[in-house]
Amino acid sequence: MAVLVLTSTPLLLADRRSDSKEQVQFGIELAQKNLWKEAEFRWEKAVELDPTYPSAWNNLAIAYEQAGKFDEALKAYERARKLDPKNIYVQQNYDLFMEIYERQNRRRDR
């Protein structure tokens, strides 16, 4: 019985990634229609399904940023960067976000 569990585990992980990718794609379609709250929900579902999927975290960070949830966005970007440190898109989004985030924090500190 243990062998069955071990051999089915990669299939389960593949299914979770596939389901997560579907949620990410659906979220992108919603965001393109400016339905950000719904997109955020889909991307939260995507990271719940597969917490190791950097694109899901990146998109969730964008949704949080769009909603003004900057602290949550920072955490999601950091997670995406940790999972895929060489991903140029994640890095570019993070860099742009940090410009806004740091500017916002400077204003708040005045």
C-alpha positions as CSV (number, residue, x, y, z in Angstrom):
1,M,0.0,0.0,0.0
2,A,2.8,2.4,0.8
3,V,4.2,2.0,-2.7
4,L,0.9,3.1,-4.2
5,V,1.0,6.3,-2.1
6,L,4.6,7.0,-3.2
7,T,3.9,6.5,-6.8
8,S,0.7,8.5,-6.9
9,T,2.3,11.5,-5.1
10,P,3.9,13.0,-8.2
11,L,0.6,12.7,-10.0
12,L,-1.1,14.5,-7.2
13,L,1.4,17.3,-7.3
14,A,1.1,17.5,-11.1
15,D,-2.7,17.7,-10.8
16,R,-2.4,20.5,-8.2
17,R,0.0,22.5,-10.4
18,S,-2.4,22.0,-13.4
19,D,-5.3,23.2,-11.3
20,S,-3.3,26.1,-10.1
21,K,-2.3,27.1,-13.6
22,E,-6.0,27.0,-14.6
23,Q,-6.8,29.4,-11.7
24,V,-3.9,31.7,-12.7
25,Q,-5.1,31.8,-16.3
26,F,-8.7,32.5,-15.3
27,G,-7.4,35.3,-12.9
28,I,-5.5,36.8,-15.8
29,E,-8.7,36.9,-17.9
30,L,-10.6,38.5,-15.1
31,A,-7.9,41.1,-14.5
32,Q,-7.9,42.0,-18.2
33,K,-11.6,42.9,-17.7
34,N,-10.7,45.0,-14.6
35,L,-12.3,42.5,-12.3
36,W,-9.5,42.6,-9.8
37,K,-11.3,41.4,-6.8
38,E,-12.3,38.2,-8.6
39,A,-8.8,37.9,-10.1
40,E,-7.4,38.2,-6.6
41,F,-9.7,35.4,-5.4
42,R,-8.5,33.1,-8.2
43,W,-4.9,33.7,-7.5
44,E,-5.4,33.1,-3.8
45,K,-7.0,29.8,-4.8
46,A,-4.0,29.1,-7.1
47,V,-1.4,29.6,-4.3
48,E,-3.6,27.5,-2.0
49,L,-3.6,24.7,-4.6
50,D,0.2,24.9,-5.2
51,P,2.1,27.1,-2.8
52,T,5.3,26.4,-4.9
53,Y,4.0,28.1,-8.1
54,P,5.9,31.4,-8.5
55,S,3.6,32.8,-11.2
56,A,0.6,32.5,-8.9
57,W,2.4,34.4,-6.2
58,N,3.5,37.1,-8.7
59,N,0.0,37.6,-10.0
60,L,-1.4,37.6,-6.5
61,A,1.1,40.3,-5.6
62,I,-0.1,42.4,-8.5
63,A,-3.7,42.0,-7.4
64,Y,-2.8,43.0,-3.8
65,E,-0.9,46.0,-5.2
66,Q,-4.0,47.0,-7.3
67,A,-6.2,46.8,-4.2
68,G,-3.8,48.9,-2.2
69,K,-2.8,46.0,0.1
70,F,0.9,46.9,-0.1
71,D,2.2,44.8,2.8
72,E,0.5,41.7,1.4
73,A,1.8,42.5,-2.0
74,L,5.4,42.7,-0.7
75,K,5.0,39.3,1.0
76,A,3.6,37.7,-2.2
77,Y,6.4,39.2,-4.3
78,E,9.0,38.0,-1.9
79,R,7.5,34.5,-2.0
80,A,7.6,34.6,-5.8
81,R,11.2,35.8,-5.8
82,K,12.2,33.1,-3.4
83,L,10.6,30.3,-5.4
84,D,12.1,31.5,-8.7
85,P,15.0,34.0,-8.1
86,K,16.0,34.1,-11.8
87,N,12.5,35.0,-13.2
88,I,12.9,38.3,-14.9
89,Y,9.2,39.1,-14.9
90,V,8.9,38.6,-11.2
91,Q,12.0,40.7,-10.6
92,Q,10.7,43.5,-12.9
93,N,7.4,43.6,-11.2
94,Y,9.0,43.5,-7.8
95,D,11.4,46.4,-8.7
96,L,8.5,48.6,-10.0
97,F,6.5,47.8,-6.9
98,M,9.3,48.6,-4.5
99,E,9.6,52.1,-6.1
100,I,5.9,52.7,-5.2
101,Y,6.1,51.0,-1.9
102,E,9.2,52.9,-0.7
103,R,7.7,56.2,-1.9
104,Q,4.5,55.5,0.0
105,N,6.4,54.7,3.1
106,R,8.4,57.9,2.9
107,R,5.2,59.9,2.6
108,R,3.7,58.1,5.6
109,D,6.8,58.7,7.7
110,R,6.7,62.5,7.2
